Amino acid sequence: MKRSILFFTLVIFLGSCQSEVCKCADQWYDMTQALKKADAENKPIDDILKKYDEPIKKCRDLDAKMTAQEKEEMIVELRTCSSYQKLKGTAQ
């Protein structure tokens, strides 16, 4: 367990500036904002849904091959993402 936590931490710090989990949170946040704006302006949402279809599909499949422990670690990481914080109403 300690190895998986260490590995996960190293991946986060040595990986790209932003993790896949946070990229997914960003995509979800951006889509949500675009949908809210379209709804407020009474505009169709089909183009928005089409634009975000592939990225959101990849995000849904992100945890498909993860163990229960890896999924828990991913959730912990998700909670640190700025987009997640914005979605929860506690923008940093």
C-alpha positions in Angstrom: 0.0 0.0 0.0 2.8 2.4 0.8 4.4 1.7 -2.6 1.2 2.5 -4.4 0.8 5.8 -2.5 4.4 6.7 -3.2 4.0 5.8 -6.8 0.8 7.8 -7.1 2.5 10.8 -5.4 5.5 10.6 -7.8 3.3 10.4 -10.8 1.4 13.5 -9.7 4.6 15.5 -9.1 6.7 14.2 -12.0 3.9 14.0 -14.5 2.7 16.9 -16.5 1.7 20.1 -14.9 -1.8 18.8 -14.6 -3.0 15.3 -14.0 -5.5 13.4 -16.1 -7.9 13.6 -13.2 -7.7 17.4 -13.1 -7.9 17.6 -16.9 -11.2 15.7 -16.7 -12.5 17.9 -13.9 -11.6 20.9 -16.1 -13.5 19.4 -19.1 -16.5 18.7 -16.9 -16.4 22.2 -15.5 -16.1 23.9 -18.9 -18.9 21.8 -20.3 -21.2 22.6 -17.3 -20.5 26.3 -17.7 -21.2 26.2 -21.5 -24.4 24.3 -20.9 -25.6 26.8 -18.3 -24.8 29.7 -20.6 -26.6 28.1 -23.5 -29.6 27.4 -21.3 -29.6 31.0 -20.0 -29.5 32.3 -23.6 -32.1 29.7 -24.8 -29.6 28.4 -27.3 -29.4 24.7 -28.4 -26.9 22.5 -26.6 -26.3 19.9 -29.2 -23.1 21.5 -30.4 -21.8 21.8 -26.9 -22.6 18.1 -26.2 -20.9 17.1 -29.4 -17.8 19.2 -28.6 -17.3 17.5 -25.2 -18.4 14.0 -26.1 -15.0 12.4 -26.7 -13.2 14.1 -23.8 -16.0 13.2 -21.3 -16.1 9.7 -22.6 -12.4 9.3 -22.0 -12.9 10.7 -18.5 -15.7 8.2 -17.7 -13.4 5.4 -18.7 -10.4 6.7 -16.7 -11.0 4.4 -13.8 -12.1 1.3 -15.7 -8.9 -0.7 -15.1 -8.1 0.7 -11.6 -8.1 -1.2 -8.4 -10.3 -0.1 -5.5 -7.3 1.5 -3.9 -6.4 3.4 -7.1 -9.9 4.6 -7.4 -9.9 5.9 -3.8 -6.6 7.7 -4.5 -8.0 9.2 -7.7 -11.0 10.6 -5.7 -8.6 12.1 -3.2 -6.7 13.8 -6.1 -9.9 14.9 -7.7 -10.9 16.8 -4.6 -7.7 18.9 -4.9 -8.4 20.0 -8.5 -9.5 23.7 -8.8 -12.3 22.8 -11.2 -13.7 20.3 -8.7 -13.6 23.0 -6.1 -15.5 25.4 -8.4 -18.1 22.8 -9.1 -18.6 22.3 -5.4 -19.0 26.1 -4.9 -15.8 26.6 -3.0 -13.6 28.2 -5.6 -10.0 28.7 -4.5 
